[in-house]
Structures are given as C-alpha cells and as structure tokens.
Amino acid sequence: MAGFFLGIILGIIGFLRIAAWSIYSNIYGEHWLRVGITVAVSLTGVVLWGTLSGSVMPMVMKRLGFDPAASSAPFVATLVDVTGLVIYFSVAMIVMRE
C-alpha cells in the first residue's frame, strides 16, 4: 500500500509539473495532457514495481543462500532501472498512440 500511495503522489506531482509548464511555455505542444498522463501512470507503475521487487528480492536472496543485505541492493537497483524504462516506454506507446 505504501508503494501505491507513494506512486500516486509522485504521479500527481509529475502531472502537475507538466500541466504548469504547459501553461507558461509550449515545450510539450498540443499533447501536454497525454505526456502528463504518461508520466503519472509510469511513475505509479515504476514505484509499485520498485516496492515489490525491493521487498521480495531479500527473501529470494536469503533462500538462495546469499547475504540479503549485501546482494539485494545492486540487483534491485539494476532491475528497477531497466524495467522502469520498459514500463515508461510501454505506457508511452499505449497512451501516445493516436
């Protein structure tokens, strides 16, 4: 639940930032609403995925016989970075499609 609420809060902040910049400049063009939705949904998904993988990875590492404190941090960071890009581009592909 914490990851969900944090993702929602960050998604709202990201959307509001894009909405505010679109008032003062034309950086996002006529598609600012779609860009804002893409950012909001992607942030929510990435934070949810990061929370889930960050809580499950130490248990998996312990079961495999590794030190969960030392080995899970690099794996979680790499996993969340790579899958975060996949989540973002997947959401962008769906939302930005005309």
All heavy atoms as an XYZ file, in Angstrom:
741
protein
N       0.825     -1.193      0.000
C       0.000      0.000      0.000
C       0.874      1.263      0.000
O       0.500      2.259     -0.606
C      -0.929      0.003      1.212
C      -2.015     -1.058      1.160
S      -3.055     -0.978     -0.302
C      -3.978      0.494      0.011
N       2.000      1.201      0.712
C       2.876      2.374      0.767
C       3.412      2.706     -0.621
O       3.472      3.884     -1.009
C       4.027      2.129      1.733
N       3.805      1.696     -1.377
C       4.288      1.925     -2.731
C       3.215      2.486     -3.641
O       3.480      3.344     -4.481
N       1.984      2.022     -3.468
C       0.882      2.523     -4.274
C       0.627      4.002     -3.991
O       0.512      4.811     -4.911
C      -0.380      1.700     -4.005
C      -1.586      2.208     -4.731
C      -1.712      2.030     -6.100
C      -2.593      2.861     -4.048
C      -2.827      2.503     -6.776
C      -3.708      3.338     -4.708
C      -3.831      3.156     -6.075
N       0.541      4.348     -2.709
C       0.270      5.743     -2.366
C       1.435      6.657     -2.739
O       1.222      7.782     -3.208
C      -0.083      5.878     -0.889
C      -1.441      5.347     -0.570
C      -1.606      4.345      0.363
C      -2.564      5.838     -1.214
C      -2.867      3.846      0.645
C      -3.821      5.351     -0.933
C      -3.976      4.345     -0.001
N       2.656      6.190     -2.560
C       3.806      6.985     -2.973
C       3.806      7.180     -4.488
O       4.080      8.266     -4.985
C       5.105      6.325     -2.526
C       6.391      7.051     -2.900
C       6.437      8.427     -2.261
C       7.593      6.228     -2.491
N       3.478      6.129     -5.228
C       3.395      6.240     -6.677
C       2.318      7.205     -7.121
O       2.520      8.008     -8.042
N       1.163      7.159     -6.471
C       0.075      8.078     -6.803
C       0.499      9.522     -6.524
O       0.273     10.424     -7.346
C      -1.196      7.723     -6.017
C      -1.771      6.391     -6.496
C      -2.240      8.832     -6.119
C      -2.301      6.411     -7.905
N       1.119      9.756     -5.378
C       1.555     11.114     -5.025
C       2.588     11.621     -6.022
O       2.495     12.752     -6.518
C       2.097     11.151     -3.582
C       0.950     10.958     -2.592
C       2.827     12.461     -3.299
C       1.394     10.693     -1.170
N       3.575     10.800     -6.344
C       4.591     11.213     -7.317
C       4.000     11.392     -8.708
O       4.397     12.290     -9.453
C       5.730     10.205     -7.351
C       6.617     10.180     -6.113
C       7.618      9.038     -6.203
C       7.330     11.495     -5.937
N       3.034     10.546     -9.068
C       2.365     10.698    -10.358
C       1.601     12.000    -10.452
O       1.634     12.685    -11.487
N       0.923     12.377     -9.373
C       0.196     13.649     -9.350
C       1.172     14.816     -9.456
O       0.930     15.776    -10.202
C      -0.680     13.745     -8.082
C      -1.836     12.758     -8.172
C      -1.191     15.161     -7.878
C      -2.619     12.603     -6.886
N       2.270     14.740     -8.719
C       3.273     15.809     -8.789
C       3.846     15.922    -10.207
O       4.006     17.020    -10.741
C       4.389     15.571     -7.756
C       3.845     15.779     -6.343
C       5.575     16.491     -8.008
C       4.786     15.350     -5.251
N       4.153     14.788    -10.831
C       4.672     14.808    -12.198
C       3.668     15.385    -13.173
O       4.019     16.180    -14.052
N       2.401     15.000    -13.027
C       1.372     15.537    -13.909
C       1.203     17.035    -13.715
O       1.105     17.791    -14.687
C       0.037     14.822    -13.668
C      -1.059     15.325    -14.558
C      -1.188     14.836    -15.842
C      -1.939     16.295    -14.123
C      -2.189     15.295    -16.686
C      -2.938     16.767    -14.952
C      -3.065     16.269    -16.234
N       1.169     17.482    -12.454
C       1.008     18.909    -12.181
C       2.185     19.733    -12.703
O       2.013     20.854    -13.164
C       0.816     19.145    -10.682
C      -0.516     18.659    -10.117
C      -0.548     18.846     -8.607
C      -1.681     19.356    -10.780
N       3.365     19.158    -12.647
C       4.544     19.849    -13.182
C       4.422     20.046    -14.684
O       4.701     21.119    -15.211
C       5.799     19.049    -12.849
C       7.074     19.739    -13.273
C       7.742     18.809    -14.261
N       8.986     19.375    -14.730
C       9.268     19.503    -16.007
N       8.409     19.143    -16.908
N      10.407     19.988    -16.393
N       3.979     19.022    -15.386
C       3.808     19.142    -16.826
C       2.676     20.107    -17.154
O       2.781     20.920    -18.075
C       3.573     17.750    -17.448
C       4.881     16.957    -17.379
C       3.072     17.861    -18.880
C       4.763     15.537    -17.747
N       1.582     20.053    -16.392
C       0.466     20.977    -16.621
C       0.898     22.421    -16.382
O       0.541     23.318    -17.158
C      -0.703     20.610    -15.714
N       1.676     22.655    -15.331
C       2.129     24.013    -15.024
C       3.070     24.529    -16.107
O       2.958     25.691    -16.529
C       2.820     24.049    -13.664
N       3.979     23.691    -16.587
C       4.908     24.138    -17.622
C       4.186     24.375    -18.936
O       4.606     25.212    -19.730
C       6.028     23.126    -17.800
C       7.134     23.312    -16.825
C       7.019     23.558    -15.501
C       8.523     23.289    -17.106
N       8.245     23.661    -14.933
C       9.198     23.499    -15.897
C       9.255     23.087    -18.255
C      10.574     23.538    -15.813
C      10.628     23.107    -18.167
C      11.276     23.337    -16.951
N       3.127     23.626    -19.183
C       2.406     23.828    -20.444
C       1.633     25.140    -20.445
O       1.293     25.653    -21.509
C       1.473     22.655    -20.719
O       0.416     22.646    -19.778
N       1.341     25.692    -19.269
C       0.681     26.999    -19.193
C       1.647     28.101    -19.590
O       1.281     29.036    -20.309
C       0.131     27.238    -17.766
C      -1.021     26.277    -17.480
C      -0.321     28.683    -17.577
C      -1.478     26.279    -16.038
N       2.893     27.999    -19.128
C       3.873     29.072    -19.329
C       4.739     28.918    -20.574
O       5.407     29.855    -20.981
C       4.769     29.200    -18.095
C       3.981     29.562    -16.870
C       3.822     28.653    -15.838
C       3.377     30.800    -16.751
C       3.086     28.975    -14.710
C       2.636     31.136    -15.628
C       2.502     30.219    -14.612
O       1.767     30.544    -13.512
N       4.764     27.730    -21.146
C       5.568     27.532    -22.352
C       4.879     26.512    -23.250
O       3.905     25.879    -22.861
C       6.975     27.046    -21.994
O       6.927     25.719    -21.535
N       5.420     26.343    -24.416
C       4.860     25.392    -25.374
C       5.796     24.196    -25.550
O       5.872     23.616    -26.619
C       4.614     26.098    -26.715
C       3.692     25.297    -27.591
O       2.941     24.455    -27.109
N       3.753     25.562    -28.885
N       6.494     23.841    -24.484
C       7.511     22.794    -24.568
C       6.907     21.422    -24.897
O       7.519     20.619    -25.580
C       8.363     22.745    -23.288
C       9.592     21.875    -23.489
C       7.550     22.258    -22.116
C      10.611     21.986    -22.390
N       5.691     21.156    -24.420
C       5.057     19.858    -24.666
C       4.071     19.904    -25.830
O       3.518     18.876    -26.198
C       4.354     19.361    -23.406
C       5.299     19.183    -22.252
C       5.242     20.028    -21.153
C       6.257     18.190    -22.276
C       6.122     19.880    -20.100
C       7.147     18.035    -21.226
C       7.071     18.884    -20.144
O       7.939     18.746    -19.110
N       3.840     21.076    -26.367
C       2.960     21.210    -27.521
C       1.519     20.923    -27.183
O       1.078     21.038    -26.040
N       0.788     20.509    -28.193
C      -0.636     20.259    -28.010
C      -0.925     18.940    -27.296
O      -2.061     18.684    -26.908
C      -1.340     20.282    -29.371
C      -0.845     19.192    -30.311
C      -1.404     19.315    -31.713
O      -1.274     20.406    -32.280
O      -1.962     18.322    -32.199
N       0.071     18.117    -27.123
C      -0.114     16.798    -26.499
C       0.303     16.781    -25.035
O       0.645     15.731    -24.497
C       0.667     15.735    -27.272
C       0.261     15.643    -28.705
N      -0.975     15.191    -29.100
C       0.926     15.977    -29.833
C      -1.051     15.230    -30.413
N       0.088     15.704    -30.890
N       0.286     17.936    -24.365
C       0.749     18.002    -22.982
C      -0.073     17.101    -22.067
O       0.463     16.522    -21.119
C       0.746     19.442    -22.479
C      -0.632     20.009    -22.297
C      -1.360     20.708    -23.208
C      -1.431     19.903    -21.121
N      -2.565     21.044    -22.680
C      -2.646     20.563    -21.396
C      -1.252     19.313    -19.872
C      -3.677     20.655    -20.466
C      -2.271     19.413    -18.946
C      -3.473     20.076    -19.245
N      -1.365     16.948    -22.343
C      -2.202     16.101    -21.492
C      -1.773     14.638    -21.587
O      -1.664     13.945    -20.568
C      -3.667     16.264    -21.876
C      -4.669     15.504    -21.022
C      -4.601     15.967    -19.567
C      -6.070     15.676    -21.556
N      -1.486     14.183    -22.792
C      -1.028     12.800    -22.966
C       0.340     12.573    -22.327
O       0.598     11.518    -21.752
C      -0.967     12.445    -24.441
C      -2.313     12.284    -25.070
C      -2.163     11.866    -26.500
N      -3.471     11.733    -27.120
C      -3.656     11.200    -28.298
N      -2.625     10.774    -28.990
N      -4.864     11.106    -28.790
N       1.215     13.550    -22.451
C       2.532     13.445    -21.814
C       2.367     13.387    -20.301
O       3.012     12.579    -19.619
C       3.441     14.617    -22.230
C       4.741     14.608    -21.446
C       3.722     14.580    -23.720
N       1.492     14.212    -19.753
C       1.242     14.208    -18.314
C       0.671     12.890    -17.829
O       1.077     12.369    -16.788
N      -0.260     12.332    -18.575
C      -0.837     11.036    -18.207
C       0.226      9.946    -18.280
O       0.305      9.073    -17.403
C      -2.041     10.716    -19.109
C      -3.199     11.660    -18.778
C      -2.477      9.268    -18.954
C      -4.345     11.600    -19.758
N       1.056     10.007    -19.308
C       2.137      9.027    -19.450
C       3.078      9.078    -18.256
O       3.431      8.039    -17.686
C       2.917      9.269    -20.750
O       2.033      9.143    -21.851
C       4.068      8.297    -20.892
N       3.471     10.261    -17.866
C       4.386     10.415    -16.737
C       3.722      9.939    -15.445
O       4.335      9.228    -14.642
C       4.868     11.878    -16.617
C       5.580     12.119    -15.305
C       5.769     12.219    -17.781
N       2.469     10.309    -15.230
C       1.776      9.934    -13.994
C       1.609      8.418    -13.879
O       1.912      7.828    -12.833
C       0.416     10.620    -13.934
N       1.161      7.787    -14.935
C       0.953      6.333    -14.899
C       2.292      5.606    -14.792
O       2.426      4.620    -14.047
C       0.155      5.873    -16.135
C       0.085      4.363    -16.226
C      -1.246      6.458    -16.098
N       3.297      6.082    -15.512
C       4.615      5.443    -15.468
C       5.243      5.547    -14.081
O       5.806      4.569    -13.581
C       5.547      6.082    -16.484
O       5.065      5.896    -17.778
N       5.155      6.714    -13.476
C       5.707      6.876    -12.127
C       5.024      5.941    -11.134
O       5.685      5.311    -10.303
C       5.558      8.318    -11.653
C       6.692      9.253    -11.993
C       6.321     10.690    -11.688
C       7.945      8.870    -11.240
N       3.713      5.842    -11.240
C       2.988      4.939    -10.350
C       3.441      3.498    -10.563
O       3.704      2.771     -9.598
C       1.473      5.069    -10.578
O       1.086      6.424    -10.389
C       0.700      4.195     -9.621
N       3.556      3.089    -11.814
C       3.989      1.720    -12.109
C       5.408      1.431    -11.672
O       5.695      0.365    -11.105
N       6.312      2.357    -11.893
C       7.714      2.146    -11.516
C       7.869      2.089     -9.996
O       8.610      1.253     -9.475
C       8.611      3.245    -12.136
C      10.006      3.211    -11.552
C       8.674      3.092    -13.637
N       7.172      2.959     -9.286
C       7.267      2.937     -7.825
C       6.651      1.658     -7.265
O       7.206      1.043     -6.342
C       6.619      4.201     -7.213
C       6.519      4.092     -5.705
C       7.414      5.433     -7.596
N       5.530      1.227     -7.823
C       4.940     -0.044     -7.384
C       5.887     -1.213     -7.646
O       6.074     -2.080     -6.782
C       3.616     -0.285     -8.105
C       2.404      0.372     -7.531
C       1.210      0.219     -8.470
C       2.071     -0.215     -6.180
N       6.477     -1.251     -8.826
C       7.413     -2.323     -9.164
C       8.652     -2.278     -8.267
O       9.139     -3.309     -7.821
C       7.793     -2.248    -10.628
C       8.835     -3.250    -11.005
C      10.104     -2.996    -11.399
C       8.696     -4.669    -10.992
N      10.759     -4.170    -11.644
C       9.928     -5.216    -11.396
C       7.657     -5.528    -10.672
C      10.134     -6.577    -11.500
C       7.873     -6.897    -10.771
C       9.101     -7.406    -11.183
N       9.170     -1.082     -8.008
C      10.336     -0.951     -7.138
C      10.042     -1.397     -5.718
O      10.875     -2.058     -5.082
N       8.865     -1.071     -5.219
C       8.477     -1.500     -3.878
C       8.341     -3.018     -3.810
O       8.815     -3.657     -2.865
C       7.147     -0.840     -3.473
O       7.286      0.567     -3.577
C       6.761     -1.203     -2.064
N       7.702     -3.577     -4.815
C       7.509     -5.027     -4.838
C       8.838     -5.770     -4.948
O       9.120     -6.681     -4.167
C       6.603     -5.416     -6.005
C       6.341     -6.902     -6.190
C       5.528     -7.426     -5.011
C       5.614     -7.158     -7.484
N       9.672     -5.359     -5.895
C      10.946     -6.058     -6.063
C      11.884     -5.802     -4.885
O      12.654     -6.686     -4.505
C      11.612     -5.654     -7.378
O      11.900     -4.284     -7.390
N      11.821     -4.610     -4.296
C      12.666     -4.323     -3.138
C      12.276     -5.093     -1.898
O      13.101     -5.343     -1.023
N      11.019     -5.500     -1.811
C      10.598     -6.281     -0.650
C      10.742     -7.786     -0.875
O      10.915     -8.538      0.078
C       9.149     -5.949     -0.286
O       8.286     -6.277     -1.343
N      10.685     -8.220     -2.125
C      10.779     -9.654     -2.413
C      12.221    -10.118     -2.603
O      12.579    -11.240     -2.210
C       9.919    -10.000     -3.651
C      10.140    -11.420     -4.102
C       8.456     -9.763     -3.354
N      13.057     -9.269     -3.181
C      14.432     -9.675     -3.508
C      15.237    -10.147     -2.291
O      15.942    -11.162     -2.407
C      15.156     -8.542     -4.229
C      16.492     -8.941     -4.789
S      16.399    -10.168     -6.103
C      15.784     -9.183     -7.430
N      15.187     -9.495     -1.134
C      15.943    -10.025      0.005
C      15.504    -11.430      0.424
O      16.340    -12.257      0.809
C      15.678     -9.015      1.126
C      15.358     -7.753      0.424
C      14.642     -8.164     -0.824
N      14.211    -11.704      0.309
C      13.741    -13.054      0.648
C      14.252    -14.083     -0.351
O      14.623    -15.197      0.037
C      12.210    -13.072      0.702
C      11.644    -12.276      1.848
S       9.875    -12.385      1.988
C       9.367    -11.192      0.763
N      14.297    -13.719     -1.619
C      14.815    -14.628     -2.646
C      16.305    -14.865     -2.429
O      16.786    -16.002     -2.510
C      14.542    -14.049     -4.055
C      15.267    -14.836     -5.124
C      13.051    -14.001     -4.339
N      17.045    -13.804     -2.133
C      18.490    -13.945     -1.904
C      18.779    -14.821     -0.685
O      19.704    -15.631     -0.710
C      19.136    -12.567     -1.712
C      19.193    -11.758     -2.952
S      20.225    -12.597     -4.165
C      19.975    -11.567     -5.558
N      18.003    -14.656      0.366
C      18.207    -15.482      1.556
C      17.920    -16.944      1.255
O      18.649    -17.834      1.694
C      17.317    -14.989      2.699
C      17.573    -15.706      3.986
C      16.798    -15.093      5.125
C      17.148    -15.810      6.406
N      16.477    -15.224      7.550
N      16.874    -17.194      0.482
C      16.530    -18.565      0.126
C      17.604    -19.212     -0.741
O      17.846    -20.413     -0.658
C      15.205    -18.600     -0.607
C      14.773    -20.015     -0.957
C      13.329    -20.045     -1.204
N      12.637    -19.974      0.062
C      11.697    -20.827      0.440
N      11.349    -21.793     -0.363
N      11.106    -20.717      1.589
N      18.266    -18.383     -1.572
C      19.342    -18.899     -2.425
C      20.671    -19.024     -1.695
O      21.648    -19.500     -2.263
C      19.515    -17.996     -3.654
C      18.362    -17.998     -4.650
C      18.596    -16.962     -5.738
C      18.163    -19.381     -5.251
N      20.727    -18.569     -0.431
C      21.927    -18.717      0.361
C      22.879    -17.537      0.312
O      24.012    -17.641      0.774
N      22.456    -16.425     -0.252
C      23.285    -15.230     -0.310
C      22.931    -14.298      0.835
O      21.875    -14.404      1.439
C      23.086    -14.492     -1.640
C      23.486    -15.302     -2.841
C      22.522    -15.793     -3.709
C      24.814    -15.580     -3.096
C      22.877    -16.535     -4.811
C      25.181    -16.316     -4.201
C      24.210    -16.805     -5.059
N      23.839    -13.375      1.113
C      23.572    -12.361      2.129
C      22.574    -11.356      1.555
O      22.904    -10.634      0.613
C      24.876    -11.656      2.518
C      24.670    -10.587      3.561
O      23.648    -10.631      4.272
O      25.536     -9.701      3.666
N      21.367    -11.283      2.116
C      20.357    -10.405      1.521
C      20.698     -8.924      1.619
O      20.344     -8.145      0.730
C      19.082    -10.716      2.295
C      19.454    -11.538      3.450
C      20.832    -12.058      3.219
N      21.407     -8.521      2.649
C      21.726     -7.100      2.815
C      22.752     -6.637      1.793
O      22.672     -5.532      1.280
C      22.241     -6.842      4.226
N      23.710     -7.471      1.491
C      24.793     -7.069      0.587
C      24.456     -7.300     -0.880
O      24.903     -6.539     -1.739
C      26.060     -7.834      0.941
N      23.681     -8.331     -1.163
C      23.492     -8.684     -2.562
C      22.201     -8.165     -3.169
O      22.110     -8.044     -4.392
C      23.544    -10.207     -2.729
O      22.571    -10.815     -1.912
N      21.212     -7.841     -2.369
C      19.948     -7.446     -2.971
C      19.955     -6.008     -3.483
O      19.266     -5.697     -4.449
C      18.794     -7.643     -1.995
O      18.927     -6.796     -0.884
N      20.720     -5.106     -2.876
C      20.714     -3.703     -3.300
C      21.152     -3.525     -4.756
O      20.466     -2.839     -5.518
C      21.570     -2.867     -2.363
N      22.271     -4.119     -5.200
C      22.637     -3.951     -6.613
C      21.629     -4.585     -7.573
O      21.332     -4.019     -8.621
C      23.987     -4.650     -6.737
C      24.499     -4.799     -5.363
C      23.310     -4.829     -4.465
N      21.089     -5.734     -7.187
C      20.113     -6.386     -8.056
C      18.820     -5.586     -8.148
O      18.255     -5.449     -9.226
C      19.811     -7.805     -7.559
C      20.945     -8.761     -7.751
C      21.479     -9.444     -6.689
C      21.472     -8.980     -9.015
C      22.528    -10.323     -6.868
C      22.520     -9.859     -9.209
C      23.051    -10.533     -8.128
N      18.352     -5.060     -7.030
C      17.122     -4.273     -7.035
C      17.318     -2.996     -7.840
O      16.455     -2.628     -8.655
C      16.657     -3.955     -5.592
C      15.546     -2.929     -5.587
C      16.209     -5.215     -4.888
N      18.436     -2.318     -7.655
C      18.685     -1.076     -8.394
C      18.729     -1.332     -9.896
O      18.113     -0.593    -10.678
C      19.987     -0.444     -7.915
N      19.427     -2.362    -10.304
C      19.526     -2.683    -11.726
C      18.178     -3.110    -12.284
O      17.765     -2.657    -13.365
C      20.564     -3.799    -11.958
O      21.812     -3.378    -11.400
C      20.723     -4.106    -13.429
N      17.485     -3.959    -11.556
C      16.183     -4.449    -12.006
C      15.178     -3.311    -12.155
O      14.480     -3.207    -13.173
C      15.655     -5.492    -11.011
C      14.322     -6.134    -11.336
C      14.470     -7.018    -12.569
C      13.830     -6.944    -10.155
N      15.125     -2.428    -11.181
C      14.173     -1.320    -11.228
C      14.554     -0.318    -12.321
O      13.676      0.211    -13.013
C      14.057     -0.640     -9.846
C      13.255      0.639     -9.925
C      13.424     -1.593     -8.851
N      15.835     -0.058    -12.525
C      16.261      0.858    -13.587
C      15.870      0.334    -14.966
O      15.304      1.064    -15.787
C      17.767      1.091    -13.537
C      18.177      1.985    -12.389
O      17.290      2.632    -11.790
O      19.380      2.039    -12.090
N      16.175     -0.922    -15.225
C      15.905     -1.487    -16.542
C      14.406     -1.624    -16.774
O      13.881     -1.212    -17.815
C      16.617     -2.852    -16.706
C      16.170     -3.549    -17.968
C      18.117     -2.660    -16.699
N      13.699     -2.182    -15.814
C      12.266     -2.362    -16.001
C      11.511     -1.038    -15.939
O      10.428     -0.917    -16.508
C      11.678     -3.347    -14.980
O      12.005     -2.904    -13.663
C      12.189     -4.743    -15.207
N      12.085     -0.045    -15.267
C      11.461      1.274    -15.250
C      11.400      1.870    -16.640
O      10.397      2.483    -17.024
N      12.461      1.707    -17.405
C      12.444      2.171    -18.793
C      11.428      1.410    -19.628
O      10.717      1.992    -20.452
C      13.834      2.034    -19.416
C      14.873      3.045    -18.948
C      16.242      2.675    -19.484
C      14.479      4.433    -19.391
N      11.344      0.108    -19.405
C      10.373     -0.697    -20.140
C       8.947     -0.264    -19.782
O       8.092     -0.127    -20.666
C      10.589     -2.203    -19.863
C       9.465     -3.040    -20.453
C      11.928     -2.655    -20.388
N       8.695     -0.028    -18.505
C       7.366      0.431    -18.077
C       7.055      1.775    -18.711
O       5.958      1.984    -19.243
C       7.287      0.497    -16.535
C       7.316     -0.900    -15.941
C       6.036      1.247    -16.083
C       7.501     -0.933    -14.438
N       7.990      2.707    -18.642
C       7.758      4.040    -19.189
C       7.460      3.991    -20.684
O       6.486      4.583    -21.156
C       8.966      4.951    -18.930
C       8.835      6.287    -19.602
C       7.955      7.244    -19.124
C       9.578      6.581    -20.734
C       7.817      8.472    -19.756
C       9.450      7.806    -21.365
C       8.568      8.739    -20.868
O       8.429      9.937    -21.498
N       8.283      3.299    -21.454
C       8.079      3.261    -22.897
C       6.831      2.465    -23.274
O       6.175      2.770    -24.275
C       9.313      2.719    -23.613
C      10.435      3.713    -23.662
C      11.670      3.416    -23.121
C      10.255      4.955    -24.241
C      12.703      4.341    -23.154
C      11.280      5.890    -24.294
C      12.501      5.574    -23.745
N       6.479      1.456    -22.493
C       5.243      0.713    -22.762
C       4.022      1.589    -22.534
O       3.084      1.599    -23.342
C       5.164     -0.524    -21.879
O       6.220     -1.402    -22.154
N       4.027      2.320    -21.428
C       2.916      3.224    -21.159
C       2.862      4.320    -22.211
O       1.785      4.670    -22.709
C       3.038      3.827    -19.727
C       2.040      4.942    -19.513
C       2.842      2.741    -18.682
N       4.010      4.869    -22.582
C       4.058      5.919    -23.599
C       3.533      5.410    -24.931
O       2.802      6.125    -25.640
C       5.478      6.450    -23.758
N       3.860      4.183    -25.278
C       3.394      3.621    -26.533
C       1.863      3.484    -26.537
O       1.206      3.760    -27.541
C       4.032      2.253    -26.782
C       3.746      1.666    -28.130
S       4.629      0.135    -28.446
C       3.899     -0.951    -27.236
N       1.292      3.114    -25.400
C      -0.156      2.952    -25.305
C      -0.866      4.313    -25.268
O      -1.835      4.537    -25.981
C      -0.518      2.111    -24.074
C      -0.028      0.676    -24.262
C      -2.019      2.138    -23.806
C      -0.071     -0.166    -23.008
N      -0.375      5.220    -24.439
C      -1.060      6.490    -24.244
C      -0.858      7.434    -25.419
O      -1.791      8.146    -25.820
C      -0.582      7.161    -22.921
C      -1.142      8.561    -22.789
C      -0.977      6.327    -21.732
N       0.329      7.456    -25.979
C       0.625      8.422    -27.042
C       0.139      7.977    -28.421
O       0.211      8.734    -29.374
C       2.126      8.696    -27.103
C       2.703      9.270    -25.816
S       1.996     10.833    -25.345
C       2.853     11.925    -26.438
N      -0.363      6.766    -28.509
C      -0.883      6.269    -29.796
C      -2.124      7.076    -30.191
O      -2.997      7.322    -29.384
C      -1.237      4.800    -29.676
C      -1.590      4.165    -30.992
C      -1.842      2.714    -30.836
N      -0.604      2.075    -30.361
C      -0.560      0.846    -29.883
N      -1.638      0.138    -29.773
N       0.570      0.341    -29.482
N      -2.201      7.467    -31.413
C      -3.356      8.261    -31.856
C      -4.352      7.426    -32.594
O      -4.222      6.468    -33.157
C      -2.905      9.410    -32.742
C      -2.195     10.453    -31.957
C      -1.886     11.677    -32.788
O      -1.283     11.506    -33.864
O      -2.244     12.766    -32.343
